[in-house]
């Protein structure tokens, strides 16, 4: 390729930004459900970290379920 036909660096990284924004949007929705802070979504903007971060969030148990288990344990101890 000649320098005139090569895409510029900024144009070539636009797909990475788009995918990073998608990962961040998913993390914004998923992080509070899993008991993680919302700023965790900012980490998803780093290329190649986003998919692994989403997999990490998906592997965690929902906070609501953990709270219900803790409440059940407390009620069983009281009996």
N, C-alpha and C positions, 0 to 999 in steps of 0.2 A: 504494500500500500504506500502510496505517496502521502506526504504530509497534508496535502490538500484534501485527500479523501478520508483520512483518519478522523474518527469522531473525537471531539474534545474530551478531556478527562471528566468535566462536569456532566456532560451528556451520558457518558458511560457509567457513572455511578447513580444516576437517577433511579434505575430499577432497584438498587440496594436500599435507597431511601424509601421507595414505595413499599417494599416488602417489610422494612423495619417499622414503618407506620402501621401496617396491618398487624404485625406481631405486638406492637405497643397497644393497639386498640383492644386486641384480645386479652392482653395482660391487664389492662385497666378494668375490664369486666371480671376477669377471673381472680385477680389478686385479693380483693376484699372477701370473696367467698371462701378463700383458702386461709384467711387470717394473715395475709401479708400486706404491707403498706402499699399505697397506690404508686409511690415513687419507683417501685419495682418495675413499672412499665418503662421507665426511662432507660433501664438496662437493655431492654429489648431492641432499642434503636442501634445497638452495636451489631454490625454484621457477624453472622455465624453464632452469636450468643442467643439471639431471639428464639430459634427453634428449640434449643436446649433449655432455655428458661421456661418456655411454654410446657415442655415435657415435664420439667420439675414441678411446675404448678399443677399440672394434671395429675401427677403422682401423689400429691398431698391430699389428705382427707379434708372434706369441707369442715369449716369452723363450726357450722351449725351441728353437724353430727358429733364433733368432739365435745361441744357444750352439752348436748343431750346425754352423751355417755357419762360425762362428769356429774351431771344432775342425777342420773340413775345410780351411780356409785354412792353419791351422798345420801340418797333416799334409802339405799340398801344398808348403809352403815347405821342409820338412825333406827332401824327395826331391831 
